[in-house]
Amino acid sequence: MQTGMILNAMICFSIFIFSLLTSLSIWRKKKNQADIAFAIFWLAVAITWLFVAISLMLYKYGFFSYDILLNQYGVQIAISLEIIAGIFYAVNRVTKSRIISWFITAIFCFISAISLAYNFMPGSMSYYGNSFFSVEYSMSPVTWNLFQIMFVCVILVILFDLLRNYYFWLKNKKLYEQKYLIVGLAASIYGVIGYFDQQGQLVIWISLLLRSAIIFIAGIVYLAYNEQDI
C-alpha cells in the first residue's frame, strides 16, 4: 500500500487550503490592481495543488486514465493561470501602468494558449514513472520550453521589483514598501520550487519537504497582508 502517496496528497491538499485562505485575505485587503492579480495568483496556486492532490488519489486507486487527463488539462491550465496572474502582478508593480500590464499579460495569454494547445494534443503527455510518493508525467517539449521562457520573464521582473524596493529601503524610506518586499520574495521562492516540481522528476522525500515549504510561504504572504491586524 503506497501510503507515501496519501502523505503527498495530504500535503498538496494543505497547500490548497492555505493558498485559498491567503488568496481570500489578499482580496479583502486589496488596494490596487497588483493586489488583485496577486489574489488571483494564489487562487490559481490553490487550484493547482488541489488538482495534484486529487490526481494522486486517482492514480493510487487505479483510475489511471482520469489521473493523466486531470494532469494534462486541469493542472496545466491552473499553472498557466499562475503564470498569467504572476506577470500582471510583476509588471504592474514595476510600471504602475494598467495599459502596459494588460498588454504584456495579453502576450502571455497568447503564448500560454499555444503552450496548452501543444499539451492538449493526443499523446503529448505521457507516463514518466512512479515512486512510493508520487507519479509523474512528461509533457510536450514545446509546452515545457514555452513555460520556461514565461517563468524566467516573471521571475526577472519580480526580482527587479525586489531590488528596487530594497534600494528604496536603503536610500528612500518614503518609497519603500515592506509588504511587497516580503510577498515578492515569497513569490520568487514559490516560483523556484514550482519550476523544479514542474520538471516532472519523481518526488522523493526532499521534494515533499519543498512542497511543505509552500504552506509556510503562503502563511508568510498572509501575515504580510494582515500585519496591522496582528
Secondary structure in CASP SS format (residue, H / E / C, confidence):
PFRMAT SS
TARGET T0000
AUTHOR 0000-0000-0000
METHOD secondary structure of the structure
MODEL  1
M C 1.00
Q C 1.00
T H 1.00
G H 1.00
M H 1.00
I H 1.00
L H 1.00
N H 1.00
A H 1.00
M H 1.00
I H 1.00
C H 1.00
F H 1.00
S H 1.00
I H 1.00
F H 1.00
I H 1.00
F H 1.00
S H 1.00
L H 1.00
L H 1.00
T H 1.00
S H 1.00
L H 1.00
S H 1.00
I H 1.00
W H 1.00
R H 1.00
K H 1.00
K C 1.00
K C 1.00
N C 1.00
Q H 1.00
A H 1.00
D H 1.00
I H 1.00
A H 1.00
F H 1.00
A H 1.00
I H 1.00
F H 1.00
W H 1.00
L H 1.00
A H 1.00
V H 1.00
A H 1.00
I H 1.00
T H 1.00
W H 1.00
L H 1.00
F H 1.00
V H 1.00
A H 1.00
I H 1.00
S H 1.00
L H 1.00
M H 1.00
L H 1.00
Y H 1.00
K H 1.00
Y C 1.00
G C 1.00
F C 1.00
F H 1.00
S H 1.00
Y H 1.00
D H 1.00
I H 1.00
L H 1.00
L H 1.00
N H 1.00
Q H 1.00
Y H 1.00
G H 1.00
V H 1.00
Q H 1.00
I H 1.00
A H 1.00
I H 1.00
S H 1.00
L H 1.00
E H 1.00
I H 1.00
I H 1.00
A H 1.00
G H 1.00
I H 1.00
F H 1.00
Y H 1.00
A H 1.00
V H 1.00
N H 1.00
R H 1.00
V H 1.00
T H 1.00
K C 1.00
S C 1.00
R H 1.00
I H 1.00
I H 1.00
S H 1.00
W H 1.00
F H 1.00
I H 1.00
T H 1.00
A H 1.00
I H 1.00
F H 1.00
C H 1.00
F H 1.00
I H 1.00
S H 1.00
A H 1.00
I H 1.00
S H 1.00
L H 1.00
A H 1.00
Y H 1.00
N H 1.00
F C 1.00
M C 1.00
P C 1.00
G C 1.00
S C 1.00
M C 1.00
S E 1.00
Y E 1.00
Y E 1.00
G E 1.00
N E 1.00
S C 1.00
F C 1.00
F C 1.00
S C 1.00
V E 1.00
E E 1.00
Y E 1.00
S E 1.00
M C 1.00
S C 1.00
P H 1.00
V H 1.00
T H 1.00
W H 1.00
N H 1.00
L H 1.00
F H 1.00
Q H 1.00
I H 1.00
M H 1.00
F H 1.00
V H 1.00
C H 1.00
V H 1.00
I H 1.00
L H 1.00
V H 1.00
I H 1.00
L H 1.00
F H 1.00
D H 1.00
L H 1.00
L H 1.00
R H 1.00
N H 1.00
Y H 1.00
Y H 1.00
F H 1.00
W H 1.00
L H 1.00
K H 1.00
N C 1.00
K C 1.00
K C 1.00
L C 1.00
Y C 1.00
E C 1.00
Q H 1.00
K H 1.00
Y H 1.00
L H 1.00
I H 1.00
V H 1.00
G H 1.00
L H 1.00
A H 1.00
A H 1.00
S H 1.00
I H 1.00
Y H 1.00
G H 1.00
V H 1.00
I H 1.00
G H 1.00
Y H 1.00
F H 1.00
D H 1.00
Q H 1.00
Q C 1.00
G C 1.00
Q C 1.00
L C 1.00
V C 1.00
I C 1.00
W H 1.00
I H 1.00
S H 1.00
L H 1.00
L H 1.00
L H 1.00
R H 1.00
S H 1.00
A H 1.00
I H 1.00
I H 1.00
F H 1.00
I H 1.00
A H 1.00
G H 1.00
I H 1.00
V H 1.00
Y H 1.00
L H 1.00
A H 1.00
Y H 1.00
N C 1.00
E H 1.00
Q H 1.00
D H 1.00
I C 1.00
END
